[in-house]
């Protein structure tokens, strides 16, 4: 799996997790969902993604998800 696809998978899992926590634990978890969305928006403009940096250090190879 490439870095691009790994980041998309991670973002999807975190989004679904935050929605589940909001539904079953507390409505305050909605702020976690907002944080995830804001991080995705800023990374689309700046190219800076903390998750990608961590995954790159873990040895996940670069790639292009939409070729």
Steps between C-alpha positions, in 0.01 A plus 500: 500500500634843409523805722212674320263212553617448858425862588153477342432176689616655828285811445195287423548282806551801727191672359281195555647451847426860595141470375455179702641667811266795446201269465571258785718690750450876494400773256822680592690249284362698203796733553728210410311464172539873439874474567536214252311691232699818559826305482395342169413842356825663609708210371332526159616861475840479667609142438591470870354185658626379839361149440693476173820604675458224760410239239798597284729446802338158546622408153185527290601569142386809310244469226230671303150386590318620192718390210 
